[in-house]
Amino acid sequence: MADLLNVKVDELMAKVIAKNPNETEFHQAVQEVAASLMPFINENPKYLNNKVLERMVEPERVIIFRVPWIDDKGEVQVNRGFRIEMSSVIGPYKGGLRFHPTVNLGILKFLAFEQVFKNSLTTLPMGGGKGGSDFDPKGKSDNEVMRFCQSFMTELQRHIGPNTDVPAGDIGVGGREIGYLFGQYKRIKNEFTGVLTGKGIEYSGSLIRPEATGYGTVYFAQEMLKLKNDSLEGKVVVISGSGNVAQFATEKVLDMGGKVVTLSDSSGFIYDKDGIDREKLEYVMQLKNIRRGRIKEYADKYGAEYHEGKTPWGIACDVALPCATQNELNEDDAKTLVKNGCFVVAEGANMPSTAEAIDVFLEAKILYAPGKAANAGGVAVSGLEMTQNSMRLPWTREEVDERLQQIMTSIHDTCVKYGREDENYIDYQKGANIGGFIKVAEAMIAQGVV
């Protein structure tokens, strides 16, 4: 039977690779989902007969467009914009916009595909999508970023709307960029609607939205530990990244009594053996969010170790939270983590672990939570922001945080339901994939061949 299932996965992957050449991240995401889903699909012939997975890997719509803008020197620059509208069977397309030089079709298709499962797991009525541009906000003035965002939205506005497609932020798209994008949409459409999430609180944004992905990742890790009659209290935690997700994951680990010893950016990582306390975290937030500096400055200020060009996975820890970017943690990193005693990995980024690294975690039977489950807090609060916008009614910080915790607990329960292997082990990867798949698959069958 195992050989037959492998053949089915191989047949699916051959078709995906032939249709989507050179899109390695997309191939990786589909392979990971297909391998864990195929036994379940094989046991439920209606999913096979309706070719649900074959339909899910094909985007409903792919939009590619030119983004011309003028820099501060008066020179014309041209970037490429994208929006992948992957699936709308359970709600409007929902997913972030990423502005980064590495953005391409394959990366956005992988992110959109993952988003379908992630959004389904939240139980909120949101489909999956993703978009962005190869534009790099780093080193650009506010005026340059504004002009780019206005040009980007001038085209994107044709394809989105509060009941069609609701983008949010991602890497390179924070509060500043969302503000410029929203302003241009409102200007063109002459309407004030909840077409973007991650908005400023002054103009119908939601409290807790900047914190949500980091908080949610930690809430999920805490739920995994709770099932083992354990907690984050006293645990040494290694975190990668230093943006919103990493910052607020650090904050929530501190709230729960843990000790964070690393943060990183694309240039390297810092190791603070004494731990990153609240005063140091506030410095990081000023450094990265306002001054847009490099994490090395933290080491210079606090006398911490700085490891240029490296990732933090060689540091001994109990818990690892990869919160930076895709494929940042490889097989050797995973083996080092396990060897050094790490027994919890919760992904705050999208697909930060390579397939080989995931195999190491699963073989070691540590508590491993894939990003589609552990980092769903961001899109969950985006969904709550959409609800508040529809109601024209803001919720308090406490109300949103309580709902976020409930959603993360619900996602954890779903993973346990579908991922339990025996009394002592839960395969959270399998649980997340099956749990996210079922709702979308049932909706697809109910709506016919569309």
Summary of the structure (lengths in Angstrom):
residues: 450
radius of gyration: 21.0
end to end distance: 31.3
largest distance: 65.4
contacts: 1646
relative contact order: 0.12
helix: 51%
strand: 16%
